[in-house]
Amino acid sequence: MTIFGFASVTHADLTEFLNTVTEIWAERFSGVADVHKDVELVDLSNSLRQLNLGPIDKADRLFLICSGNPALAAGLAGLLHHIESLHGSRVNLVLTHLSEEGVAQAFKQAVDRPIFGIVKDTQDARREMEQLVEALVYEYVAVRLEERRKDEVRDLVLRILGAQRLVVGPSRGIEAGLDQLELPFGIRWIFQEFLQLRTRLGQPVDKALEDLLPLAFAGDGGAVLARQLALETEVLRVLRGQPPQPQA
């Protein structure tokens, strides 16, 4: 949850802009239209002022942007600190975690989640309000895409392990599942080398697949996968007391 204070900006203004930005992003990213299910806007100016918190008076209006998504809430916390660093003394980071201060009891019935807060005192509230809401939606999109990527990777892992179980004998092993991915030969070879390294070192095959599949599908021709394999191989050589490989 994030408290943003904006001079002379109404709740309707903020809601209208969030609707506009959401519509724009919904055209580019599926699932963003659900932003209203994860994010709610509440004007808590009067409630906050009744708590007699001195810094609150520096903002004309305060809005609570609530997120029930833990990953999004964590991203918003980082966003707040980033905004604070950009604006310096023009932004007051009032409460890092309101619920830990006991003050959050005033909002307990409305929102029972972690709260992060800042108040702002600025002459150009509309422009900065738009920038903040856009940053919020960017963060939301990033979180949703990351969650979707994890789901897709997990589905691939299950497919590979499922195909592996259908193969009799260890000679084919994990290759039966990798056949389904139709990776280019070079990426496939690097991937298998990396997978063997990880499993020989004791990492469970499903965890190794979860780590390596995103690198295999990075769309860079296997460059990231190859660099990571070279790095981990070199670290292993050093740990074993072997001389470093000469640079090409």
C-alpha angles and dihedrals in degrees: 000000000000130000112208120183117206127181112239095348115133128215088247090055092053094044092048092051093046089052091052094048091045091053091051093050093043088064090058104032125039113227097030090103085072090068090109090061091058102032129050130180121219128178105221099165096124095040092052094046090053088062089066094230105166100213091053091074090068091075125066093208134014129205129193114215105195126199125185091189109098094206091049092047090053090049091050090053089057090045090056093054090047091053090047091054091050096051100035114187092005090075127059117203094209105176124012094195112005095188090062091056096059090238089104089076087085089065097037095113095047101040128010100185138094113291128208118190145195132162124207134202109196140145094218099054098148095056094045091044089057091049092050095048091047089051089050092054091045088054091047092051092048092052093047093048091048091051090048091049091053091050092050092049091049090051090053091050091052091048092051095046091044092053090046091057091055092059118089115219132021097258094088096030115149092357090083090065095041090056088070093059094061093212118180111266096251094049091043091053093048091045093053092047090051093046091051091050093051095046093046088055090055104261112143111252094238092053091046090052091050090052097045105037094073089054091050091054097042091115095234099109092262095300096131091044092051093047092050092048091050091048095050092044090052092048089051091051091052092048089052091051095248121142116261118263112260113254115252 
